[in-house]
């Protein structure tokens, strides 16, 4: 009998060149009440609902989002009135169209922290969630899901060719008694920090300090459990003040860092070879005559890199990498715009097309959120009409690709 296709392809549309069983989700905090909310595509590549849904009760101050080992959306957030952080995931026993979430689980407070400047998370080589943050003093903190533990258990088996049972001792992996590590302080002081899972699973960190210097470090081993398991911070700004970071893994497996100078130019450096701790000199993927102020990087379903940025005249332009080996780019090409300053995010749909999200500041000081899609994977065309996901009242958002959509 023919074998059935793997689960990820069971819902693949006929004739589709690329399909991933996923949907895009926006996790956010609303401005008026501090509610932790989300809005997700109703199906892979599907439409967006009109209403936002609650993730957890109460008011929240700051958050970030990512994925669990098995592809569920995970959120870490600070409830109002406490410095204790909470960890929340999509319920593993999701049945039906109504989104269910686990109850918030406290993961404590880094010692001495009274507020947080930036939260970021990534999955490590084992698929465990690791969380990083900068606190009010610029200190860098790290906490991770503890690895499974090896437990020796005795089992009774009957060897082949015999009828006499024997008892054997085998090693089994079991969940740890303590699900999370303690909070660990990493060296250095930063304002902004971004974590990235690299091609080999080791996490890289990129950071900017109060003097706008840019730094990087990475886990020196696949299972990093202590400060000693990290490479030292390396200052990489070459004397340029930097304001934005957009790291991403490219199609050749190397980590790429795109960063914006205070003067509004986007520069590029990458690991060479992939996975190493050696990086290329800063290069320009294209000069901007009008300075840019915001930047994001994404990959299409086929792994090709796309940059989107907006300039001080609020014109949005993209820059598509045509060939990673030769560093061949389309150059910055204008394709849209906004009426005010915006924060941009990129991620891809189940069919590999990129979706661009624009969180634009409104007259009341809150933010609205709009999205458009690339017309096809590798296309230089984008939808002309933006889809409104919120017209105001957003404080913060993170876009994630949920690998466990309702089907």
C-alpha positions in Angstrom: 0.0 0.0 0.0 1.3 3.5 -0.8 2.5 5.4 2.3 0.6 8.5 3.3 2.4 11.8 2.9 4.1 13.3 5.9 1.7 15.5 8.1 3.2 18.7 6.9 2.2 17.9 3.3 -1.2 16.4 3.9 -2.9 19.7 3.4 -0.7 20.8 0.5 -2.8 22.2 -2.3 -2.5 20.5 -5.7 0.1 22.1 -7.8 1.7 24.1 -5.0 5.5 24.4 -5.4 5.9 25.1 -1.7 3.7 24.5 1.2 4.3 24.6 5.0 1.5 23.7 7.4 1.6 27.1 9.2 -0.2 30.3 9.7 0.9 33.8 10.7 -0.1 35.2 14.1 0.4 38.6 15.6 0.8 38.7 19.4 0.3 42.2 20.9 -0.5 44.4 23.9 -3.3 46.9 23.6 -2.7 50.4 24.7 -6.0 51.1 26.5 -6.1 48.2 29.0 -2.8 46.5 28.6 -4.5 43.3 27.5 -2.4 40.5 26.0 -4.0 39.7 22.7 -3.5 37.9 19.4 -4.9 37.8 15.9 -4.0 34.9 13.5 -4.9 33.8 10.0 -7.9 31.5 10.1 -6.1 28.9 8.0 -2.8 28.5 6.2 -2.6 31.5 3.7 -6.0 32.3 5.0 -7.9 35.5 5.8 -7.6 37.5 9.1 -10.5 37.6 11.5 -11.9 41.0 12.4 -11.6 40.6 16.2 -8.5 40.2 18.4 -8.6 37.4 21.0 -7.3 37.3 24.5 -4.3 35.2 25.5 -4.4 35.7 29.3 -6.4 37.9 31.7 -5.1 41.0 33.4 -2.9 43.9 32.2 0.6 43.4 30.7 3.6 45.8 30.3 6.0 44.2 27.8 6.2 40.9 25.9 7.8 38.9 23.2 6.8 35.7 21.3 8.4 32.7 19.6 7.8 29.0 19.2 8.1 25.9 21.4 10.0 22.8 20.4 6.8 21.4 18.7 5.9 24.6 16.9 3.3 26.1 19.2 3.4 29.8 19.8 5.0 30.8 23.1 4.8 34.2 24.8 6.8 35.6 27.7 5.4 38.8 29.2 5.5 41.0 32.3 2.2 41.3 34.2 1.3 44.8 35.4 2.3 45.4 39.1 5.1 42.8 39.3 8.5 42.2 37.9 7.9 38.5 37.8 7.7 37.3 34.1 5.1 34.8 32.9 5.5 32.1 30.2 2.4 31.1 28.2 2.0 28.7 25.3 -0.7 27.6 22.9 -2.5 24.6 24.5 -1.0 21.4 23.1 -4.5 19.8 23.2 -6.0 22.3 20.8 -9.4 21.1 19.5 -11.7 23.2 17.4 -11.3 26.7 16.1 -11.3 28.5 19.5 -7.7 29.3 20.4 -6.7 27.9 23.8 -3.7 29.0 25.9 -2.0 27.6 29.0 -2.3 29.5 32.2 0.5 31.9 32.8 3.5 30.2 34.5 5.8 32.5 36.6 9.5 32.2 35.7 10.5 34.8 38.3 12.5 38.0 38.2 16.2 38.5 37.5 17.7 39.7 40.8 17.5 43.5 41.2 15.5 44.2 38.0 12.7 46.7 38.4 11.7 47.0 34.7 12.7 45.6 31.3 13.9 47.4 28.2 13.8 44.5 25.7 12.8 40.8 25.7 13.8 38.3 23.0 13.5 34.5 22.7 14.8 31.7 20.5 14.7 27.9 20.4 18.1 26.2 20.9 19.7 23.1 19.3 17.5 20.9 21.5 14.3 22.9 20.6 14.1 24.3 24.2 13.0 27.9 24.7 15.7 30.3 25.8 14.8 33.8 26.9 17.0 36.9 27.0 16.4 40.4 28.3 17.9 43.7 29.2 16.8 45.3 32.4 16.5 48.9 33.7 20.2 48.9 34.4 21.2 47.6 31.0 22.2 44.2 32.5 21.7 41.1 30.3 19.8 38.2 31.7 19.2 34.6 30.4 16.8 31.8 31.4 16.2 28.6 29.6 14.0 25.5 29.8 16.1 22.8 31.5 17.1 19.9 29.3 15.6 16.5 29.8 17.4 14.3 32.3 18.6 10.7 31.8 16.9 8.2 34.2 17.9 4.6 34.5 14.9 2.3 34.5 14.6 -1.5 34.7 12.5 -3.2 32.1 11.5 -6.9 31.8 12.0 -8.3 28.2 12.1 -11.7 26.7 15.1 -12.0 24.3 14.4 -13.4 20.8 14.6 -17.2 20.6 14.0 -17.6 24.4 11.0 -17.9 26.6 12.7 -16.7 29.8 12.2 -13.0 30.7 15.2 -11.1 31.9 15.5 -7.7 33.6 17.6 -5.0 31.8 18.5 -1.5 32.8 18.0 1.2 30.1 18.5 4.9 29.9 15.3 7.0 29.3 14.9 10.7 28.8 12.4 12.3 31.3 11.3 15.9 31.8 13.4 17.7 34.4 12.1 18.3 38.0 12.6 22.0 37.6 11.2 23.1 34.2 13.3 26.3 34.1 16.8 27.3 35.0 17.6 30.1 37.4 18.1 33.6 36.0 21.7 33.9 34.8 23.4 37.2 34.2 25.5 37.4 31.0 28.5 39.7 30.8 28.1 43.2 29.3 25.6 46.0 29.3 23.1 46.6 26.5 19.9 48.5 25.7 18.6 46.4 22.9 19.2 42.6 22.4 18.0 40.2 19.7 18.4 36.4 19.8 18.6 34.2 16.7 18.6 30.5 16.3 21.4 29.7 13.8 21.4 26.9 11.2 23.2 24.5 13.6 20.8 25.3 16.4 23.2 27.4 18.5 21.8 30.8 19.5 23.5 34.0 18.5 22.9 37.3 20.3 23.2 40.8 18.9 23.1 43.9 21.0 23.3 47.7 20.9 24.4 49.6 24.0 23.6 53.2 25.2 26.5 54.6 23.1 25.1 52.9 20.0 27.9 50.4 19.8 27.0 47.0 18.2 28.0 43.7 19.6 27.6 40.0 18.9 28.3 36.7 20.7 27.1 33.1 20.3 26.8 29.8 22.1 30.1 28.0 22.0 28.4 24.6 22.3 25.1 23.1 21.3 23.9 22.7 24.9 24.8 25.9 26.6 24.0 25.9 30.3 26.4 28.4 31.9 28.0 31.7 31.1 31.2 29.9 30.2 29.3 28.2 27.3 29.2 31.5 25.4 31.8 33.2 23.2 32.9 36.6 24.5 31.1 39.7 23.2 32.8 41.1 20.2 32.3 44.8 19.3 31.5 44.9 15.6 30.4 48.5 14.8 33.7 49.6 13.3 33.1 53.1 14.8 29.7 53.6 13.2 26.8 54.3 15.6 24.0 51.8 14.9 20.3 52.1 15.8 18.6 48.9 14.3 19.6 45.2 14.0 18.0 42.6 11.7 19.8 39.2 11.9 18.7 36.3 9.8 20.0 32.9 8.6 20.6 32.9 4.8 20.1 30.2 2.2 23.7 29.0 2.5 23.3 28.4 6.3 25.3 31.4 7.4 24.1 34.0 9.9 23.6 37.4 8.2 23.4 40.7 10.2 21.8 43.7 8.6 22.1 46.8 10.7 21.2 50.5 10.3 23.6 53.3 11.0 22.5 56.4 12.8 22.9 58.2 9.4 20.2 55.9 7.9 22.3 53.5 5.8 21.8 49.7 5.9 25.0 47.7 6.2 25.6 43.9 5.9 28.0 41.4 7.5 27.8 37.6 7.6 29.5 34.6 8.9 32.1 33.1 6.6 32.2 30.2 6.7 28.7 29.4 8.0 28.7 28.5 11.7 32.1 30.0 12.4 33.0 33.0 14.5 34.6 34.8 11.6 32.6 37.5 9.8 33.0 39.6 6.6 33.8 43.3 6.6 30.8 45.6 6.5 29.3 46.0 3.0 26.4 47.9 1.5 23.6 46.0 -0.3 22.5 49.4 -1.7 22.9 53.1 -0.9 20.0 55.2 0.3 19.8 58.7 -0.9 17.1 59.5 1.6 18.1 58.2 5.1 16.2 55.2 6.4 14.9 54.9 9.9 13.4 51.4 10.3 14.5 48.0 9.0 13.4 44.4 9.0 14.7 41.2 7.4 12.9 38.1 6.4 13.2 34.9 4.3 10.8 33.7 1.7 9.7 30.1 1.8 12.7 29.1 -0.4 15.2 30.7 2.0 16.0 33.8 0.0 16.6 36.9 2.0 14.4 40.0 1.7 14.9 43.4 3.4 12.3 46.0 3.8 13.0 49.5 5.2 11.3 52.9 5.3 12.9 56.3 4.9 12.5 59.7 6.4 9.9 60.5 3.8 7.9 57.4 4.8 8.6 55.6 1.5 8.9 51.8 1.9 11.5 50.0 -0.2 12.5 46.3 -0.5 15.9 44.8 -1.3 15.9 41.2 -2.5 18.9 39.0 -2.4 19.1 37.2 -5.8 22.3 35.2 -5.1 23.7 34.6 -1.6 27.0 33.2 -2.9 27.8 36.3 -5.0 25.9 38.8 -2.8 23.8 39.9 -5.7 20.9 42.2 -4.7 18.0 43.9 -6.4 18.9 47.2 -4.9 16.4 49.3 -2.9 13.2 49.5 -4.8 10.3 51.7 -3.6 6.9 49.9 -3.5 4.7 51.5 -0.8 4.6 54.1 1.9 3.0 55.2 5.1 1.5 58.4 6.5 3.7 58.4 9.6 6.5 56.6 11.3 6.2 52.8 11.4 7.8 49.6 12.7 8.1 46.9 10.1 8.0 43.1 10.4 8.4 40.3 7.8 7.4 36.6 7.8 6.2 34.2 5.2 2.9 32.6 4.5 2.3 28.8 4.2 2.8 29.1 0.4 6.2 30.9 0.9 5.1 34.4 0.0 6.3 37.1 2.4 3.8 39.2 4.4 4.9 42.6 5.5 3.4 44.1 8.7 3.5 47.9 9.4 2.7 49.2 12.9 2.2 52.9 12.3 1.9 55.5 15.0 -1.5 57.3 15.2 -2.5 60.8 16.3 -3.5 59.5 19.7 0.0 58.1 20.3 -1.1 54.5 20.0 -0.4 52.3 16.9 -2.4 50.7 14.1 -1.3 47.6 12.2 -1.6 46.9 8.5 -0.4 44.0 6.3 0.3 43.3 2.6 1.6 40.2 0.9 4.1 39.5 -1.8 2.3 38.5 -5.0 4.3 35.3 -5.4 7.4 33.7 -3.9 10.5 35.5 -5.5 8.1 38.2 -6.9 9.1 41.9 -6.8 5.4 42.8 -6.8 3.4 43.4 -3.7 -0.3 43.9 -3.0 -1.3 47.5 -3.4 -4.0 47.6 -0.8 -3.1 47.2 2.8 -5.3 45.0 5.1 -6.1 46.7 8.4 -5.5 44.4 11.4 -6.0 47.3 13.9 -6.6 51.0 13.2 -5.3 52.1 16.7 -4.8 51.0 20.3 -1.7 48.8 19.9 1.3 49.3 22.2 3.5 46.5 20.9 3.4 43.5 18.5 5.5 40.5 17.5 4.8 38.4 14.4 5.2 34.6 14.6 4.7 31.7 12.3 2.5 29.2 14.1 3.4 25.7 13.0 0.3 24.2 14.7 -2.6 25.8 12.8 -6.2 24.6 13.1 -6.9 22.2 10.1 
